[in-house]
Amino acid sequence: MLPVARFYQELIRRIEALPGVASAAATSAAPLHQGLFPVTLSPYPVVGSNAAADQQLAYGNQVTPEFFTTLGVRPVAGRVLQASDRRDAAGVVVVNQAYARAYLDGANAVGRRITMACGGWHFGGIAFGQLGECVVDEAEIVGVIPDIKQRSLEDAVQPAVYIPQEQWILRKMAVVVRSKTSDPAALIPSIRRELAALDPTIPGVFAVYSDVVATSLSRHRLGAFVLAVFGLVSLTLAAVGTYGLMSFSVNQRFNEIAVRSAFGAERGNLLKMFVTRALQLAGIGIVIGIVGAIALRKVVASQLYETSALDPWVLALVPVTMIAVTLLASYVPARRASRIDVCAALREN
């Protein structure tokens, strides 16, 4: 299996030598891109833990040391993987913060040991010779990195373990490349040539990461657009409804307004009377809406990404917007009521 590891190391060396390439790395599962090996949760229990192994699940990701530099990830504790973490060296891993929170109670994870989920990947196992080889049974945690979304942006962050590629070798991996230029797609032809030079039988499948992220966000963007459209329609209906209700109220209270005006009611007071009534109705609607939002916060949260269902800015902005719309929609009929010709109104009655 070691020639497989050396193949990826040579491929990365050649890619990094290309003009416009900042760094490159190999990984068994690129974030947000499932590729050939969709990541699944496997047991990676902490040595000495009282919890059952099948309750300490994590994503296993075999990576080359350049992986963290290429993705711009820095450790929050300890170190990341290094070139010295080789096949014949002591077993090491890097875990994410979710792993430390879930299985180490947020305590210092560096120096603790975990059991590897090698299973049939050892020599003589089912996977050996076909897919890859695992050469360690236990590994020391040498670093902790920030959480990285793995499967999709909407999924909750899961515990993850990052394993040196030489200590758990896989035949099929993804290569991620960081570009120095604004057009990473321009690097594809030269990378394809380097891959063909090493092994012309390997079919290269390429994707620009901005497209991968856009694809992951597409459902959220569509949902946000639909919600925005429905929100604007609802706001328009609210304005039209308020206007219609206030106009109807003015017509119904035409005689009352005429009498009030005849007895000296000022236009400002009449205007204030109708606008205040509209604001009272809007206030009742706002209270009902806020109570409903609190009651349905879990349902709303399932449709949001990294946004609280009870975001204080939203809860403040929506009522203010509704009050502004109510003021504008009620002002026109209220102004018309305050300008009634008293003499004409009394003659009609």
Buried (B, 14 or more C-beta within 10 A) or exposed (E): BEEBBEBBBEBBEBBBEBEEBEBBBBBBBBBBBEBEBEBEBBBBBBEEBEEEBEEBBBBBBBBBBBBBBBBEBEBEBBBBBEEEBBBEEEBBBBBBBBBBBBBBEEEEBBEBBBBBBBEEBBEEBEBBEEBBBBBBEEBBBBBBBEBBBBBBBBEEBBBBBBBBBBBBBBBEBBBBBBBEEEEBEEBBEBBEEBBEEEEEEEEEEBBBBEEBBEEBBEEBEEEBEEEEEEEEEEBEEBBEEBBEBBBEBBEEBBEEBBBBBEEEBEEEEBBEBBBEBBBEBBBEBBEEBBEEBEEEBEEBEEEBEEEEBEEEEEBEEBBEEBBEBBBEBBBEBBBBBBEBEBEEBEEEE
